[in-house]
């Protein structure tokens, strides 16, 4: 009798929790602001993403070698697709990176060199739920994703040629150094009135 009452209480409690959760979601009672940090359940649930990625990528092996050509190609792709959130070699966060509610690691400072290259490939290709990390599998070929992963794996010990290419990526934190968007007309220098000779 006591066991039956206990089980009935557990079932009622679970149903009530489910109804409360449904009501919170249905009525938009979750804070939608990106500048207000994680919600407690969201932070806890995001741990599952990292566990799943580690499991699902465990047997992935890179089909390319970290040659100068592949590393340089990976650096160029990183500069075009990733630096806006993950920074350039100066590790300074861009305005976009500063505004992300889940901070993107600045990879020149908080690198992923210790992660298996297959894990980095998996993150770049598939993106990551419950984070701002998008999936690039639809816009990059598999070889391109591996090139980015190989660059990130070796970014702390790049050979001289790729290292020079890495240093060329403009800082996203300083708009004056950033490249114009693809397809944008070239900018014309604005005359400086103080330098006029008249």
C-alpha positions, 0 to 999 in steps of 0.5 A: 500500500505504501509503495503504491502511494509512493509510486502514484506520488512520483507519477503525479510529480512527473506529470506536474513537472511536465505540465509546468515545463510545457506551459513555460515553453508554450507561453514564452516564459523563457528569457530570450535575451542573448546577452543574459547568459545561459539558462541553468537547464541549457548549460547542463544540457550542453554538456551532452553535446560535447559527450556525444561529439567525442563519442561520434568522432572517436574513429574519424581519421584525417585522409589528408596530410598536414602539408604546407599546402593543406595547412595554408588552404585551411588557414585561408578557409578559417580566415574567410569563415571562422575568424569573425567568431574565433579570432585571428592570430592576435586572439582579439574578439570581434564585436560579433564574438563579444555579443555571442551569449555563449562565448566562442573560444578565441582559438589563437589563445584557447586553441584545440590543438589537444583535441583529436583532429577528427573531433574538430572535423566533426564540430566544423562539419556538423556544427554544435547544438546549444551553441552558436557553432554553425555546420559548414558541411553544406558549404565546404567540401570534406577535404576543406573541412579536414584542411581547417581541422588540420590547421587547428590541430597544428596552429601552435607549431605551424611551419614558416610558410603557413605561419606567415599566412596565419599572421596575414589574417586581419584582426576582426576586432579592428574593423580598419584591418578587416577585409571588405565583405565579398562582393563589396565595392573597393573603398575610396580613401576619405580625404583628411581635411587637416592634411590639405595644403590650401 
